[in-house]
Amino acid sequence: PTLFCHRLETDESGRVVDYKLRQKDPKRASVQALHSLNYRVIAAGDSYNDTTMLGEADVGFLIHAPQNVIDEFPQFQSVANLEELKAGFIAASNRNLTL
């Protein structure tokens, strides 16, 4: 497994005092990288920090999102559970998938 993290900066006591982003908007950049390889991207997220990724994806879903996020981003289908998300992914896929 590989983990790509941002960096936290701490003071002498170990208290977090700052952070350094490894990459600006990494979720969106990941979708852009997949698109550069000619992949179709179907993405899911639950809040504001996911909306640029969802917008960059070919199809984006909100899952378990707060109502204010659902209201603010009506362009993304909102699903309440994993079964609905699976059904949405299957419907959005170019492949003949089943549950």
ABEGO torsion letter per residue (X at the ends): XBBBBBBBBBBAAGBBABBBBABBGAAAAAAAAAAAAGBBBBBBBABAAAAAAAAABABBBBBGBBAAAAAABAABBBBABAAAAAAAAAAABABBBBX
